[in-house]
Amino acid sequence: MNDMSRPATATPLVFDPLDPAFLADPYSFYRRLREQAPVFKAEQGFWLLTRYEDVAFSLRDKRFGKDFAGTIRRRYGEDRLREPTIANLSRTMLVLDPPDHTRLRSLVTKAFTARRIADMRPRIRRLVDQQLDHVAGKGGMDVIRDLAHRLPVIVICDMLGIPEEHRAAFLAGSNVSGRVLDPVPMTRQELDHANAMTEAGNAYFDQLCELRRRQPQDDLTTELVKAEEAGDRLSAEELRSNIGLLFGAGHETTTNLIGNGLLALHRSPDQWQRLKDEPSLIAGAVEELLRFDSSVQMTGRVTNTEVEVGGVTIPAGESIIMLLGAANRDPAQYDDPDRLDVARENVRPMSFGGGIHHCLGAQLARLEAELVFTALVERLPSLELPEKDRPDWRRNFTLRGLNKLPAVWH
């Protein structure tokens, strides 16, 4: 093993991403890792990359692939591939390599073009105002429940053609278990819960597809149903799994971007004040909020062949974890990276991944966050977060977010 992959330090580096202290502040551990062993083989057997340059390289180089089945075998053993939540994920574009990834992604790309997203701006601004109308007179809300969750759920329901009378359960609370994406195996209890959620979701999305076969509309589900009926582009299982993926990915990371971002602004109150004074900074500030506390902390690949990363030679068949949150705080890329600066220039966060798997909904998430923060500084300028110093983080690593975020205003 190369010398760089093991640090010469008195205190061993132990990667425990579900430890509450780590979840409260992963960035101090990332800093140690980046300084002492930027290409590090963890005790669990996978490699961790923390530098911006190394993460950017590995996201785009074709010597890194997904090999989802191999990753699950290494993490759990052979039999877990039959678990409903894992089998479902295995059919999504998120974890597939070309040509399947290319085929599935091509079916949905046109729904997320820059023009389509820009055209949604007036509708999304109205939705933001509607959510704030419900709470403005109350003097308080849970930002996650009442705004950050509801808004992107309504938007992705619109895009998928989910009828309004079907939305109550989706709007009630998070329907996404991000634990399946974590490098730490789920317990049997967690798997059972995730399986139950997956099967309930599958039953609904089957119902939605059947509805759109009978009553086609101008929505993404109708387009995907047509592709399935063409027979050679999409199987029934792929149809259901990828609609479920689009629903989950279409709201979960945006919810966390809004929650994490608002928390970060209130923990640096001078930056919240600056946005109130200069709302024109908000679009750029969203990039800085993505960088500062990313709602997606990692993504994974497997080496298809031996490859050198950051001076370390990694054999073929090794699991690689790109720590996006660490790359976003790399001082070689950003001056004073642990400081939030809403006027920072040339911010290119890794938060949406890169290469062929770059997040399809990146522009939609940016737009939703921009319109939320704009409405908040305009309509609730006195907003405060009474629990900002004791945030309630979810017990997920990959998808970083808050269970709740109470807010009050005058």
Backbone torsions as a table, in degrees:
resi	resn	phi	psi	omega
1	MET	NA	142.3	-179.1
2	ASN	-67.5	149.6	-178.2
3	ASP	-59.6	-35.6	-175.4
4	MET	-66.7	-21.3	-174.8
5	SER	-79.6	-10.9	175.9
6	ARG	-129.6	119.9	-177.2
7	PRO	-76.5	147.9	171.8
8	ALA	-91.8	86.8	-176.1
9	THR	-141.1	148.4	-178.2
10	ALA	-68.9	-34.9	-179.6
11	THR	-99.0	113.2	-176.7
12	PRO	-64.7	148.3	175.9
13	LEU	-85.8	115.4	-179.2
14	VAL	-118.2	118.3	-177.9
15	PHE	-90.9	106.8	-178.9
16	ASP	-130.4	80.3	-167.7
17	PRO	-72.0	-8.2	176.9
18	LEU	-102.9	3.0	175.1
19	ASP	-64.8	130.3	-177.4
20	PRO	-55.2	-35.7	179.2
21	ALA	-67.3	-38.3	176.7
22	PHE	-65.4	-45.8	-179.0
23	LEU	-61.9	-34.2	178.6
24	ALA	-67.8	-33.9	-179.4
25	ASP	-155.1	86.2	177.3
26	PRO	-74.2	-15.6	-167.4
27	TYR	-73.7	-30.0	177.6
28	SER	-68.7	-35.9	175.7
29	PHE	-67.7	-42.9	177.8
30	TYR	-56.9	-40.4	-179.1
31	ARG	-61.9	-46.4	177.7
32	ARG	-59.0	-44.6	-177.7
33	LEU	-64.1	-44.7	-179.0
34	ARG	-63.3	-37.2	-177.7
35	GLU	-78.3	-36.5	-171.0
36	GLN	-99.5	-34.4	-177.5
37	ALA	-156.2	76.2	-173.9
38	PRO	-64.9	-21.6	170.4
39	VAL	-120.1	103.4	-163.8
40	PHE	-127.0	130.3	173.8
41	LYS	-93.1	113.3	-177.3
42	ALA	-75.5	163.4	179.6
43	GLU	-59.6	-28.7	-178.7
44	GLN	-72.3	-10.0	175.6
45	GLY	105.4	-12.0	178.6
46	PHE	-96.9	165.5	-180.0
47	TRP	-101.8	142.8	178.4
48	LEU	-113.0	129.7	175.3
49	LEU	-111.9	133.2	-173.8
50	THR	-123.0	-16.0	-176.3
51	ARG	-89.6	143.9	-177.8
52	TYR	-55.2	-48.8	-176.4
53	GLU	-62.0	-41.3	-179.0
54	ASP	-69.4	-40.4	179.3
55	VAL	-65.8	-46.0	179.4
56	ALA	-59.1	-42.4	179.7
57	PHE	-62.7	-48.3	-173.6
58	SER	-72.4	-25.5	176.7
59	LEU	-70.3	-24.9	-173.0
60	ARG	-108.2	-18.2	-174.9
61	ASP	-80.7	133.0	-175.2
62	LYS	-71.6	-6.3	175.8
63	ARG	-77.3	-2.5	175.8
64	PHE	-113.5	127.3	178.7
65	GLY	-127.2	-171.0	-177.4
66	LYS	-92.0	-50.9	-178.3
67	ASP	41.1	58.3	-175.0
68	PHE	-59.6	-44.2	-178.0
69	ALA	-60.6	-42.7	179.4
70	GLY	-64.3	-38.9	178.7
71	THR	-63.7	-43.6	179.9
72	ILE	-65.7	-40.2	177.8
73	ARG	-61.7	-42.5	179.5
74	ARG	-65.8	-33.5	-175.5
75	ARG	-82.1	-38.1	-170.9
76	TYR	-121.6	-26.8	-166.6
77	GLY	104.8	171.0	-168.8
78	GLU	-62.7	-40.6	-166.0
79	ASP	-74.3	-16.8	-174.3
80	ARG	-71.2	-16.6	179.0
81	LEU	-63.3	-17.3	179.5
82	ARG	-90.6	-6.8	176.7
83	GLU	-63.0	134.0	-175.6
84	PRO	-52.6	-42.9	-176.6
85	THR	-68.2	-33.2	179.7
86	ILE	-79.3	-41.2	177.2
87	ALA	-61.1	-39.5	179.5
88	ASN	-63.4	-48.0	-179.8
89	LEU	-61.9	-33.7	-175.9
90	SER	-64.7	-17.1	-179.4
91	ARG	-97.9	5.8	-176.5
92	THR	-98.1	154.8	179.3
93	MET	-62.4	-20.7	-178.7
94	LEU	-58.4	-34.7	-171.4
95	VAL	-117.9	7.7	-176.2
96	LEU	-99.9	151.1	173.1
97	ASP	-95.0	163.7	170.9
98	PRO	-59.9	149.8	6.2
99	PRO	-86.2	-12.8	-177.4
100	ASP	-63.0	-41.4	178.5
101	HIS	-59.1	-45.4	-178.8
102	THR	-61.1	-44.6	-178.5
103	ARG	-62.7	-47.1	-176.9
104	LEU	-70.3	-42.8	-177.7
105	ARG	-65.0	-35.4	-178.4
106	SER	-63.4	-23.5	-178.5
107	LEU	-73.9	-22.6	-174.1
108	VAL	-116.8	-9.4	-173.6
109	THR	-56.5	-39.6	-173.0
110	LYS	-67.2	-19.9	177.6
111	ALA	-74.9	-14.8	-174.8
112	PHE	-118.3	23.8	178.3
113	THR	-67.6	158.5	-179.2
114	ALA	-57.0	-39.1	-179.1
115	ARG	-67.1	-44.5	179.7
116	ARG	-60.4	-42.9	-179.2
117	ILE	-66.6	-44.6	179.6
118	ALA	-59.6	-36.4	179.7
119	ASP	-66.1	-20.0	-178.4
120	MET	-83.5	-8.5	-174.5
121	ARG	-53.3	-50.3	-178.0
122	PRO	-61.8	-40.6	179.6
123	ARG	-63.4	-43.3	-177.9
124	ILE	-68.2	-39.8	177.8
125	ARG	-61.5	-40.4	176.8
126	ARG	-61.8	-41.3	179.4
127	LEU	-64.0	-41.3	177.1
128	VAL	-59.3	-47.3	-179.3
129	ASP	-62.6	-38.0	179.0
130	GLN	-63.0	-42.0	179.7
131	GLN	-64.8	-40.6	179.7
132	LEU	-71.3	-32.3	176.5
133	ASP	-58.0	-35.6	-177.7
134	HIS	-65.8	-29.0	-171.2
135	VAL	-116.5	-14.7	-170.3
136	ALA	-55.1	-41.0	-177.3
137	GLY	-78.9	-7.3	-177.1
138	LYS	-86.6	-18.2	179.7
139	GLY	78.8	6.3	179.4
140	GLY	-173.0	160.5	175.5
141	MET	-161.9	166.5	163.7
142	ASP	-93.7	111.3	-174.7
143	VAL	-56.3	-39.6	-177.5
144	ILE	-66.2	-53.9	-174.9
145	ARG	-68.2	-44.2	-167.7
146	ASP	-90.1	-14.8	-175.9
147	LEU	-138.8	-60.2	-171.9
148	ALA	-64.4	-32.4	177.0
149	HIS	-83.8	-48.2	-172.5
150	ARG	-62.3	-44.9	-174.6
151	LEU	-58.2	-58.4	-177.0
152	PRO	-67.7	-25.1	174.8
153	VAL	-64.6	-45.2	179.4
154	ILE	-62.1	-42.2	-178.3
155	VAL	-63.5	-46.5	-177.6
156	ILE	-72.4	-30.9	173.2
157	CYS	-61.8	-42.3	175.6
158	ASP	-57.8	-48.7	-175.4
159	MET	-64.8	-35.8	-178.4
160	LEU	-86.8	-7.8	-179.8
161	GLY	76.0	30.4	175.8
162	ILE	-78.8	119.1	-176.3
163	PRO	-59.7	148.9	-177.3
164	GLU	-59.5	-34.0	-178.1
165	GLU	-72.1	-7.7	178.6
166	HIS	-99.7	0.8	-165.1
167	ARG	-92.3	-11.8	-171.5
168	ALA	-55.3	-46.2	-178.0
169	ALA	-65.1	-36.9	179.7
170	PHE	-68.8	-35.0	-177.7
171	LEU	-78.0	-20.2	-173.5
172	ALA	-65.9	-32.9	-178.2
173	GLY	177.8	179.5	-174.6
174	SER	-62.0	133.5	177.3
175	ASN	-109.1	11.1	-172.7
176	VAL	-116.0	125.1	171.2
177	SER	-99.2	103.7	-179.5
178	GLY	-75.1	-5.2	-175.6
179	ARG	-61.2	-30.6	-178.8
180	VAL	-63.2	-21.6	-179.4
181	LEU	-88.5	-10.8	-177.1
182	ASP	-75.0	149.8	177.7
183	PRO	-74.6	-10.0	176.5
184	VAL	-90.5	122.9	-177.1
185	PRO	-56.8	145.9	174.4
186	MET	-74.2	147.6	172.2
187	THR	-72.6	167.8	177.3
188	ARG	-59.4	-39.9	179.1
189	GLN	-63.7	-42.9	178.6
190	GLU	-65.2	-40.4	177.7
191	LEU	-62.5	-43.5	-179.7
192	ASP	-61.0	-42.3	179.3
193	HIS	-65.6	-45.3	179.7
194	ALA	-63.7	-39.5	178.2
195	ASN	-61.6	-43.0	-179.8
196	ALA	-63.1	-41.8	178.3
197	MET	-64.8	-40.7	180.0
198	THR	-63.2	-45.6	-177.7
199	GLU	-66.7	-36.3	176.5
200	ALA	-66.6	-41.9	177.8
201	GLY	-63.0	-43.9	179.5
202	ASN	-60.6	-42.0	179.9
203	ALA	-61.4	-41.8	179.7
204	TYR	-68.0	-45.3	-176.0
205	PHE	-68.4	-28.5	170.2
206	ASP	-61.5	-43.4	179.3
207	GLN	-63.4	-41.7	179.4
208	LEU	-63.2	-43.4	179.8
209	CYS	-63.0	-40.4	178.9
210	GLU	-64.2	-40.0	177.4
211	LEU	-60.4	-42.7	-176.6
212	ARG	-77.5	-18.7	170.2
213	ARG	-68.2	-41.3	-178.4
214	ARG	-79.1	-36.3	-175.6
215	GLN	-130.6	76.6	-179.2
216	PRO	-63.5	145.1	179.1
217	GLN	-133.7	179.5	175.5
218	ASP	-88.7	74.7	-178.9
219	ASP	-147.2	171.1	-173.5
220	LEU	-70.4	-36.4	179.0
221	THR	-62.7	-42.6	178.1
222	THR	-59.6	-43.3	178.7
223	GLU	-61.1	-41.9	-178.6
224	LEU	-71.4	-35.9	175.9
225	VAL	-62.4	-40.9	177.1
226	LYS	-61.5	-39.6	179.0
227	ALA	-66.3	-38.0	177.7
228	GLU	-65.6	-41.7	-177.9
229	GLU	-68.2	-24.9	175.6
230	ALA	-67.2	-21.4	167.8
231	GLY	89.5	-28.2	-172.2
232	ASP	-108.9	3.5	-174.3
233	ARG	-118.5	-20.4	-171.8
234	LEU	-157.9	124.7	175.4
235	SER	-84.4	165.3	180.0
236	ALA	-60.2	-39.9	-179.6
237	GLU	-67.3	-40.7	177.9
238	GLU	-64.8	-38.5	179.4
239	LEU	-57.6	-53.5	-177.3
240	ARG	-62.9	-46.5	-176.3
241	SER	-64.4	-40.4	-175.4
242	ASN	-79.4	-28.2	170.7
243	ILE	-66.1	-41.3	175.8
244	GLY	-60.9	-41.1	177.1
245	LEU	-61.7	-47.5	-179.1
246	LEU	-61.4	-38.3	178.3
247	PHE	-64.6	-50.1	-176.9
248	GLY	-65.6	-50.8	-178.9
249	ALA	-67.3	-25.8	-177.4
250	GLY	-72.5	-13.0	178.2
251	HIS	-130.8	-32.1	-169.4
252	GLU	-63.0	-48.5	-176.9
253	THR	-70.7	-30.3	176.9
254	THR	-69.2	-41.6	174.5
255	THR	-52.7	-46.9	-176.5
256	ASN	-74.1	-32.2	174.6
257	LEU	-60.4	-44.5	-179.6
258	ILE	-67.1	-46.6	-178.5
259	GLY	-66.2	-51.2	179.8
260	ASN	-62.1	-38.8	-177.9
261	GLY	-66.9	-44.6	-179.7
262	LEU	-66.0	-39.0	176.4
263	LEU	-61.3	-46.4	-179.6
264	ALA	-60.4	-40.9	179.9
265	LEU	-63.7	-37.8	-178.5
266	HIS	-82.1	-15.8	172.0
267	ARG	-86.1	-10.1	170.6
268	SER	-126.1	72.4	-168.7
269	PRO	-59.3	-24.1	175.9
270	ASP	-64.2	-30.2	179.6
271	GLN	-76.9	-35.4	173.5
272	TRP	-63.0	-43.4	178.6
273	GLN	-63.0	-38.8	-178.8
274	ARG	-64.0	-38.4	177.5
275	LEU	-66.7	-36.4	176.9
276	LYS	-65.4	-37.0	179.9
277	ASP	-75.9	-32.7	-175.3
278	GLU	-134.0	74.6	-179.3
279	PRO	-58.1	-21.1	179.1
280	SER	-63.0	-15.4	179.6
281	LEU	-80.4	-9.8	-166.4
282	ILE	-63.0	-43.9	-178.7
283	ALA	-58.0	-44.6	177.2
284	GLY	-69.5	-34.1	179.6
285	ALA	-63.0	-31.0	177.5
286	VAL	-59.2	-39.7	177.2
287	GLU	-62.1	-41.2	179.3
288	GLU	-67.7	-37.5	177.4
289	LEU	-66.7	-39.2	174.3
290	LEU	-59.4	-43.8	-179.7
291	ARG	-66.4	-44.1	-168.4
292	PHE	-69.5	-41.5	-179.7
293	ASP	-147.9	79.5	-171.8
294	SER	-62.8	136.8	176.1
295	SER	-76.4	-11.8	168.5
296	VAL	-120.1	117.7	-172.2
297	GLN	-94.1	-21.4	-176.9
298	MET	-154.3	160.8	166.5
299	THR	-142.0	159.6	-173.9
300	GLY	-122.1	150.6	172.8
301	ARG	-142.7	172.9	175.1
302	VAL	-129.5	139.9	179.2
303	THR	-74.8	125.6	177.3
304	ASN	-79.6	-21.6	-179.2
305	THR	-153.2	171.2	175.5
306	GLU	-62.0	136.6	-176.6
307	VAL	-148.8	143.8	177.9
308	GLU	-97.4	128.5	177.9
309	VAL	-128.5	121.8	176.2
310	GLY	55.2	35.4	178.7
311	GLY	85.5	0.4	180.0
312	VAL	-112.8	131.2	177.7
313	THR	-88.9	122.2	-179.0
314	ILE	-109.6	127.1	-178.3
315	PRO	-66.8	167.7	173.4
316	ALA	-66.3	151.2	174.4
317	GLY	78.3	17.7	-179.6
318	GLU	-99.4	142.0	176.3
319	SER	-81.2	131.6	-178.2
320	ILE	-119.1	130.8	174.4
321	ILE	-112.3	116.9	176.4
322	MET	-89.9	113.8	-178.2
323	LEU	-84.3	91.7	-175.7
324	LEU	-60.4	-40.3	179.6
325	GLY	-63.8	-32.2	177.4
326	ALA	-73.7	-43.3	178.6
327	ALA	-58.6	-37.3	-179.1
328	ASN	-67.1	-17.6	-179.9
329	ARG	-112.0	21.7	-177.9
330	ASP	-75.5	119.2	-179.2
331	PRO	-66.6	-16.4	174.9
332	ALA	-72.5	-17.9	-179.3
333	GLN	-103.9	-35.9	-175.1
334	TYR	-133.0	132.9	174.3
335	ASP	-67.9	137.6	176.4
336	ASP	47.5	58.7	-167.3
337	PRO	-68.8	-18.0	-179.9
338	ASP	-87.4	5.8	177.2
339	ARG	-104.3	131.6	174.2
340	LEU	-78.8	128.5	-179.0
341	ASP	-140.6	101.5	-173.1
342	VAL	-69.8	-11.6	176.8
343	ALA	-103.1	10.0	179.6
344	ARG	-58.9	140.2	-178.9
345	GLU	-105.3	161.0	176.9
346	ASN	56.5	43.9	178.3
347	VAL	-88.7	120.9	177.6
348	ARG	-127.4	78.3	-174.8
349	PRO	-67.2	150.2	176.8
350	MET	-84.2	4.4	-167.3
351	SER	-60.6	-24.8	178.7
352	PHE	-100.1	14.9	-179.6
353	GLY	75.3	-155.9	-178.4
354	GLY	-169.9	176.2	-179.4
355	GLY	67.4	-150.7	-175.0
356	ILE	-67.7	-19.3	-179.1
357	HIS	-98.3	12.6	177.2
358	HIS	-53.0	135.5	-171.5
359	CYS	-56.7	124.4	178.9
360	LEU	-60.7	-36.4	-173.5
361	GLY	-93.3	17.0	-174.9
362	ALA	-57.1	-46.3	-177.2
363	GLN	-68.8	-33.7	177.6
364	LEU	-66.0	-44.9	179.0
365	ALA	-61.1	-42.8	178.6
366	ARG	-60.4	-44.7	-178.6
367	LEU	-63.7	-45.7	-179.6
368	GLU	-60.7	-44.3	-179.9
369	ALA	-65.2	-43.2	179.1
370	GLU	-57.8	-44.6	-177.1
371	LEU	-71.9	-33.5	176.1
372	VAL	-65.5	-50.0	-177.7
373	PHE	-66.7	-34.3	176.4
374	THR	-63.0	-46.1	-179.8
375	ALA	-65.2	-37.2	-178.6
376	LEU	-66.8	-44.1	-179.2
377	VAL	-69.8	-28.9	179.7
378	GLU	-79.1	-44.0	-170.3
379	ARG	-97.7	-29.7	-177.8
380	LEU	-129.8	58.9	-175.3
381	PRO	-64.5	-21.6	179.6
382	SER	-89.9	7.9	-177.2
383	LEU	-56.8	135.1	176.4
384	GLU	-132.8	156.6	179.7
385	LEU	-115.8	98.2	-174.2
386	PRO	-64.8	-20.1	-179.5
387	GLU	-108.6	24.7	-175.4
388	LYS	-63.2	-24.5	-178.7
389	ASP	-91.6	-2.5	176.3
390	ARG	-140.0	60.5	-175.8
391	PRO	-64.0	147.6	-177.5
392	ASP	-98.7	86.8	-177.7
393	TRP	-76.4	140.6	173.5
394	ARG	-68.4	153.4	-179.4
395	ARG	-87.2	57.3	174.9
396	ASN	-130.2	144.7	176.4
397	PHE	-99.3	-55.2	-173.9
398	THR	-59.0	-50.3	177.0
399	LEU	-97.8	100.1	-174.2
400	ARG	-89.3	123.7	180.0
401	GLY	-166.7	177.4	-175.6
402	LEU	-104.9	144.8	172.1
403	ASN	-69.1	-40.1	-179.4
404	LYS	-153.9	160.7	178.2
405	LEU	-150.7	86.0	-179.4
406	PRO	-63.8	139.6	177.7
407	ALA	-132.8	147.5	175.2
408	VAL	-135.4	159.2	176.7
409	TRP	-154.5	164.3	-177.5
410	HIS	-76.6	NA	NA
